[in-house]
Amino acid sequence: MGWSLLKQAARFHQVWVLTHTPGRSSIEEAVSDESITNVQFHYVELPRWLLPLLRIQGGHQLYYYLWQIKAYLVARKLHKTFNFQLFHHLTYANDWMASFIGALLPVPYVRGPGGGAHRTPKSLRAEYTFKARVWEQVRSVGQWFFHHDPVFVMGQSRARALLVCNTDSVSNIPKKWSHKAHLFPVSGVSSEDIALGHAAKNDRDGFQILSAGSLIRVKGFALAVKAFKAFIEKRPDASLAIVGRGPEEPTLRTLVHDSGLDDKVKFWGEMPRDTLLSMIASSDVLLFPSLRDGGGTVVIEAMSVAKPVVCLDTGGPGMHINDECGIKITPGEPQDTVKRLADALDRLYLDEDLRKRLGSAARERATQMYHWDRLGERLMEIYEIAATTQSSTAGR
């Protein structure tokens, strides 16, 4: 998201980027490969003794908070030289951490897109381990404290535009700032992505279901396996491909084995993005029952290659998918949710014309609303608004 929107901003403006030093070599390689102009990078590094924070659950938030303080000091010096017209706090895509540059640098400020307000439905928290449920509570409490950070409050007050990536985050914005909110996804697709869908052919035997993402509990892969088991009892010619790596893989493999699905479910591990897109395009449906997901990149990718999506009506996926391009399931108790996911798969299995209609509408929606060029044009409109309106603390 950050890289794609940076390229969009550079289509129209001269851009200075403050970023983390460890990414320097890959950034310079990408700049060279893609011949990006109008961008100057400035690398900001914290002391190396703070790097262990990045390996601790929750530690990266503290690391990033400290990094922002140093980034502000760098930005202040650069502003004296270049007199910036706008600051965009682009990445670390959440809606709850303070932006020191946004709060303190005296230029118009745009934040996002980000999320964070999305929560796992209470009815599905039983899918978590006890430790994971505790962490969900810690996450909520931590966000409350971040939301009351004076630097965060100052930044939100100064911001001319707040870009948020799902309706949960919009509804969580206090009324005094809600007029500045813009729904804006954290994921997009390119013309090349869409072309992959046109070129792909479904030459696999049987009904092919694909589920992809990091294999972590919050992504709901256990629900996907359970729903597939209920579905395949009626449709034995179906198969499920799971793409991704993560700590839940051993648990999921055990669930697959105990469910008697070893010959029907295949774990593909990680794969290059283009390979994944081709694999989605040659499947029949994307199954993505993520329990808590602010963005849901793979959902938009599936849309771009004309595949219907079955997902939960939560967070980012619930915003991306409508009744014209997929099937959204309202979360309920685990057994009921599994049944409705299985029923959605069965509906698509029985109606090829429906699959084609939903897939075609999904690709059209991705082209019109999630193509990076369209998102870049929207971003420029937001920049124009930000540059010509006054914040509640303008002039500080």
ABEGO torsion letter per residue (X at the ends): XAAAAAAAAAAABBBBBBBBAAAAAAAAAAAAAAGBBGBBBBBBBBBAAAAAAAABBGAAAAAAAAAAAAAAAAAAAAAAAAGBABBBBABGBBAABBBAAAAABBBBBBBOBBBGABBBBAAAAAABBAAAAAAAAAAAAAAAAAAABAAAAAAAAABABBBBABAAAAAABBAAAAAABBBBBABBBBAAAAAAAAABBBABBEBBBBBBEBBBAAAGAAAAAAAAAAAAAABAABBBBBBEBEAAAAAAAAAAAAAGAAAABBBAEBBBAAAAAAAAAABABBBBBBABBAAGAAAAAAAAAGBBBBBBBBEAAAAABBAAAEBBBBBBBAAAAAAAAAAAAAAAAABAAAAAAAAAAAAAAAAAAABAAAAAAAAAAAAAAAAABBBAABGX
